[in-house]
Amino acid sequence: MFEQIEDTKEEQEEKKRTDYTGLKIVGLIAPVYLIFVYFHKPDMGLAVSIVLGMTILAVKIRWDLRRHAWFWVSILLVLALHLYLLMRLPQRIVAALGTLHAIGLLPIGVADLLITLGVIWVGEKLFSNGSPSEDGSA
C-alpha cells in the first residue's frame, strides 16, 4: 500500500519537471548577440536574436517532426529567407527596431514564430502521408 503511494509521488514529480526551454534558447542566442555587439552592430544583433529565438521555439513546438528531412529543409529555408531579408533591409529600419523595448518587439517575434510554424504546417501537409505525425513515426 505504501509502495503504491510512493510510486505515484515519483510519477507526479516526473510529470512536474521544470521545462528550461526558454533558458536554453537564451543561452544559445546570447553569444550570437554578443558577437554583434562586439562588432558595433547591436541593432542587427537584436534582429538576428529574435529570428533565431523564434525559429528555435518553432522547432521546439514541432519537435515531433524532427525525423523528417523536409522539416529540417523547411527550417533552413526559413532561416535563409530571414538572412536574405536582414541583409537587404535598410539599416535605418534595423536601427528603428533596436530602439523598441522588449514589449514592442513582442508582436514582431510572434509574427515571425507564426510564419515559421505556417511554413512547417504547409510542409507537413505537402509531405506527410495523410496521418498526423507522432513522435514514434519515421
C-alpha positions as CSV (number, residue, x, y, z in Angstrom):
1,M,0.0,0.0,0.0
2,F,2.8,2.4,0.9
3,E,4.8,1.5,-2.1
4,Q,1.9,2.4,-4.4
5,I,1.7,5.9,-2.7
6,E,5.4,6.4,-3.2
7,D,5.3,5.4,-6.9
8,T,2.5,7.9,-7.6
9,K,4.6,10.6,-5.9
10,E,7.6,9.8,-8.1
11,E,5.4,9.8,-11.1
12,Q,3.9,13.2,-10.1
13,E,7.4,14.6,-9.7
14,E,8.4,13.4,-13.2
15,K,5.4,15.0,-14.7
16,K,6.1,18.3,-12.9
17,R,9.7,18.7,-14.1
18,T,10.5,22.3,-15.0
19,D,10.9,23.0,-18.7
20,Y,14.0,25.1,-19.2
21,T,13.5,25.7,-22.9
22,G,13.5,29.5,-22.6
23,L,16.7,29.5,-20.6
24,K,18.3,27.1,-23.2
25,I,17.3,29.4,-26.1
26,V,18.7,32.4,-24.3
27,G,21.9,30.5,-23.7
28,L,22.2,29.7,-27.4
29,I,21.4,33.1,-28.6
30,A,23.4,35.3,-26.1
31,P,26.8,34.5,-27.7
32,V,25.4,35.5,-31.2
33,Y,24.1,38.8,-29.8
34,L,27.4,39.5,-28.1
35,I,29.3,38.9,-31.3
36,F,27.2,41.6,-33.0
37,V,27.7,43.9,-30.0
38,Y,31.5,43.4,-30.3
39,F,31.3,44.5,-34.0
40,H,29.3,47.6,-33.0
41,K,26.0,46.3,-34.6
42,P,23.7,45.7,-31.6
43,D,20.6,46.6,-33.7
44,M,21.4,43.9,-36.2
45,G,22.2,41.5,-33.3
46,L,18.8,42.1,-31.8
47,A,17.1,41.4,-35.1
48,V,19.1,38.2,-35.6
49,S,18.5,37.1,-32.0
50,I,14.7,37.5,-32.4
51,V,14.8,35.5,-35.6
52,L,16.9,32.7,-34.1
53,G,14.9,32.6,-30.9
54,M,11.6,32.3,-32.7
55,T,13.0,29.7,-35.1
56,I,14.3,27.6,-32.2
57,L,11.0,28.0,-30.4
58,A,9.1,26.8,-33.6
59,V,11.5,23.8,-33.7
60,K,10.7,23.0,-30.1
61,I,7.0,23.3,-30.7
62,R,7.1,20.9,-33.6
63,W,9.9,18.6,-32.3
64,D,7.7,15.6,-33.1
65,L,8.6,16.1,-36.8
66,R,12.4,16.0,-36.3
67,R,12.8,12.7,-38.0
68,H,11.5,14.1,-41.3
69,A,14.1,15.6,-43.7
70,W,11.5,18.1,-45.2
71,F,11.2,19.6,-41.6
72,W,14.8,20.5,-41.5
73,V,14.9,21.7,-45.1
74,S,11.9,24.0,-44.3
75,I,13.7,25.3,-41.2
76,L,16.8,26.0,-43.3
77,L,14.7,27.7,-46.0
78,V,13.1,29.9,-43.4
79,L,16.5,30.9,-41.9
80,A,17.9,31.6,-45.4
81,L,14.9,33.8,-46.2
82,H,15.4,35.6,-42.9
83,L,19.1,36.1,-43.7
84,Y,18.3,37.5,-47.1
85,L,15.7,39.9,-45.7
86,L,18.0,41.1,-42.9
87,M,20.8,41.8,-45.3
88,R,18.5,43.6,-47.8
89,L,16.7,45.6,-45.1
90,P,17.8,49.2,-44.9
91,Q,19.9,49.9,-41.8
92,R,17.5,52.7,-40.7
93,I,14.7,50.1,-40.3
94,V,17.0,47.8,-38.3
95,A,18.1,50.7,-36.1
96,A,14.4,51.6,-35.5
97,L,13.9,48.0,-34.3
98,G,16.8,48.4,-31.9
99,T,15.1,51.4,-30.3
100,L,12.0,49.4,-29.4
101,H,11.7,47.8,-26.0
102,A,11.1,44.1,-25.5
103,I,7.3,44.6,-25.3
104,G,7.4,46.5,-28.6
105,L,9.3,43.7,-30.2
106,L,6.9,41.0,-29.0
107,P,4.4,41.4,-31.9
108,I,7.3,41.1,-34.4
109,G,8.6,38.0,-32.7
110,V,5.1,36.4,-32.5
111,A,4.5,37.2,-36.2
112,D,7.9,35.6,-37.0
113,L,7.0,32.5,-35.0
114,L,3.6,32.2,-36.7
115,I,5.2,32.5,-40.1
116,T,7.7,29.8,-39.3
117,L,5.0,27.5,-37.9
118,G,3.0,28.2,-41.0
119,V,5.8,27.1,-43.3
120,I,6.2,23.9,-41.2
121,W,2.4,23.3,-41.4
122,V,2.5,23.7,-45.2
123,G,5.4,21.3,-45.4
124,E,3.6,18.8,-43.2
125,K,0.5,18.9,-45.5
126,L,2.6,18.5,-48.6
127,F,5.0,15.8,-47.5
128,S,3.2,13.8,-44.8
129,N,1.3,10.5,-45.6
130,G,-2.1,11.9,-44.5
131,S,-1.8,10.6,-41.0
132,P,-1.0,13.0,-38.2
133,S,2.6,12.9,-37.1
134,E,3.5,11.1,-33.9
135,D,6.8,11.0,-32.0
136,G,7.4,7.4,-32.9
137,S,6.7,7.7,-36.7
138,A,9.5,7.9,-39.2
